[in-house]
Every structure is written in structure tokens, then in C-alpha cells.
Amino acid sequence: MLRLCTMLASYLCEGQEDHKPSVKTLLFVCSGNTCRSPLALAAWQALTPRREVQVQSAGLWARDGAPAAAHSQAIAQEWGVDLSCHRARTLTDRMVARADWICVMTSEQAGAMRQRFRPTGAVVLLGSFAPSSQQSSANRIEEIIAFQKLLGESRHRAAANNIIDPFGGSREAYLSCAAQIRSCVENMARVLIDDDGAQA
């Protein structure tokens, strides 16, 4: 939390919208690493043709070796990304230690992450990057800083930005989840890399 707040506070103080947080490794985390985090990874790959940031995914309670959900694979394929070789991985101390940003899907996962791993990198909620009309990048960063208090008074605000697990649901449920994820990832890419590195 302190690391993210320091990094983003510096961004705000400079008052420059083209200044990007220094993030080299980004880790998307969900529960089982078969639905949401693979979709987030696929969205990142589809939206950012350049590779300034190393991106991976994992699950807090993954069944190692499980493939991505069929609907997730189909949606990623529509984005031009092949998830057929994806295999679920359980989150490890080493993954956490190497990540600059750890991007989770729910406030509960943020809490579990902090309790189990004590990460030194920033833990951010993917839903905090949901589009907001008439909002500058600086205002968006201010909101993200607020979301770092997920276990405190802002927990009720964080809950509204949770990305719900579509596991076992219909294709429509996956499509809705995927649209939410892609929109948030696109906004995240604008924060982390040059604007011309993110493509719709």
C-alpha cells in the first residue's frame, strides 16, 4: 500500500497526465486462474501490442494444470488471443515478490492476498479502473489510492467494483464479465503505458 501511494502521489504532485507509474511486472489474480485472470491477461495482450510490462496470471486457490474455461478461451479467441495452452497456477510467494502490481478481482481477494503473502508490491482492484465519464487520469489515480484501504472504511466502495466470478455460468455471464474486464484493462493500460500503446 505504501509503495503504491508513494508512487501515485509522486504522479499527482507532478501534475503531468503523461507521466506513468513505473511498473515492469503485472500479475492478474483471481480464485482459480481459469476464468477472470486469464481473460484479463488476454485483454492486456489484445490491447497492448508493445511489451513494456511483463504480465502473468495466477489463482489464490487454483487447481494446478487446469485449462482455461471453455467460454474464456472462446472469448479470448475473438480478441485474437489463444488461451488453449493456458494452465492454471497457484499463486506463490515468488510470484508475489516479483510483481510490481498485483491486480485482483474482488476486495475479498485483496484481503486474502495481504493476509497470506504480505506483498511488497501494490495490490490493486481491477474494477477500480472501471470507466468514469468526464474524469481525468489524475482523478482516476486518486480513486485508486482510496481503494488501497479495502479492509477499512472504504470496503463498501470497493465491493461495488468487484468483478464477479462467472465460473459455471452461461456464455452470456462470461461475455458480461469479459466486457467488464476488457474495459478496466484498457483503462489500466492507459495508466501504466503510453496512451498510444493501448489499442481498442
N, C-alpha and C positions, 0 to 999 in steps of 0.2 A: 504494500500500500504506500509506504513512504517513498519508495523508489518511483512509482508511477506519479504520485503527487508532485514530487520534486521535478520530474521530467516534464510534466504537463504545466506546472506552474511557471517554469522557465519559458515554455512556449507562449503562455499567456502574457507574461511580462514583456516579452519582446514585441508583442502585438503584431506579429507577422503571420499572415494566413498561409504563406508558402513555406513556413518552417515546419519540418516534420519530426515527430519523436524518433529517436534512434532505436529502431527495433530490427534486429537481424534474424531472430528466430521467433516464430509464432506457432503456438500449439493450440489446436482446437480440441476441446474435451467435452464429451457427453457421457452418458451412462454406459452404453455397451459398445460404442465405436462401430456401430453398423448402420445407423440412420442419420442422425443430425451432424455429428462431426465429420463423417465422410462427405456429406453434402456441402458443409462449409468449406472443406478442403477443395472440393470440386468447383465450387463457386469461385474461390480465390484463383484457382488455376485458369478458369474460364475468363475471369475478368482482368487478370494481370499477366499479360504476355511476358513482361520482364520479371527477373528473378532476384530482385534486391533482397527479398526476405525469404528465408528458408521456412517452409510451412509443413507441419506434420499434424497427425491426429491420434487420439488415444481415448480410452474409456476408463472411467473410475471403477466400474465393475464389469469389465469386458470378459467375454469368453474367448480367450486367445485362439486365433486361427479362424474365427467365424467370418464368413463373407459379408460384404455389404448387403443390406436388404435389397430385394429384387426391385422394389419401387425406387429406391435411392439410386440403384445402378441405372435404371431406365431414365430417370430424370437427368442424371449426370450425363448420360449419353446424348440427350437432347441438347445439353450445353456444350457438347464436343469433348467431354472428358470421360475416359474409360475407367470405371471402378471395378472391373471384373477381377482384377488381381488384388484388390484390397483385402486385407485380412486384419481382423480386429486385434488390438493390442491393449493390454492392461497398462495403465499409467504407472510409471516407475519414478523413483527418486531421481534417477539420472535424467530422465526426460524433463522433469520439473526444473532441475538445477540448470539445464542448458537453455531453457526458454526465457526470452525477454518478456514476452506477453503470453499469458495463458488465458485463452478465451473460452469461457464455459457457457452453458445454455440456460442455467437456472440459478437462482440465488441459493438454493439448497446445495447445488454442486459447488458453488463458491465457498460455502461454509465447510463442506466436506473436504475440499481441497486444502483450505487453511489448517484444518484440524489434523489431517493426515500427513501433510507434506511440509508445512511451514515454508512455502515458496519464497524465494528472494526476489523473483520477478513479479511483475504486476499480474493480478488476477482481475480480468475484466469480463463483464457480461455482454455477450454478443448483441442481445436485444437493446443495449444502451445505445447502439448505433442505428436504431430504427429511424427512418426519415422523419424529419420535422420541418414543416413549412416555414419559410421566412427565418431560417436560423443559420447563423454563421458558424464557421468551423470553431472559432474561439468559444462560442456559447455551447457548442456540442461538447467540447473538451471540459468545460465547467460542469456539465451534467455528468460526464463520465467520472470525474473526480468525486462527485457526490455519491455515485454508485459504489465507490470503494467501501462505504460504510454499510455493506449489505447485511451484516449481523446486528446492526444497531438501529437507530431511529429511521433510517431510510429503507428498511427492509420492505415496507409496504409499497414503496415506489418501485423497488427492484422487481417485486413479484409481477407487476404489470408488464415487465419487459422479458419475462421468461419465455423461452421457446419450447413449447410443449412437445414431448416425445410422440411421434406418430407410430411407434412400433406396434405392429399388429393391426394397424388401421387400413382404411381403403386407400386407393390411389389418390382420391381427392384429398384425403388427410395429408398424404405425403406432398402433394402439389402445393397445398396451402403452407405447410411447413417450409418447403423448399423456397417458395416465393419470399417468405419472411426472411429466411437465412440469406438468400442471394442479395436482397435489398440491404440488409445490415452489413454483409461482407463488402458490398460495393462502397458503402459509406466508410467502412473501416479502411479500405484501400486508399481512399482519398486522404485519410488522416496519416497513414503510415508511409505512403509513397507519393511521388509527384502525381498531380492530377492527370497528366497525360499518360500515366501508366495504368490507369483503370479504364476499361472499355466496357460499354454496355453490351 
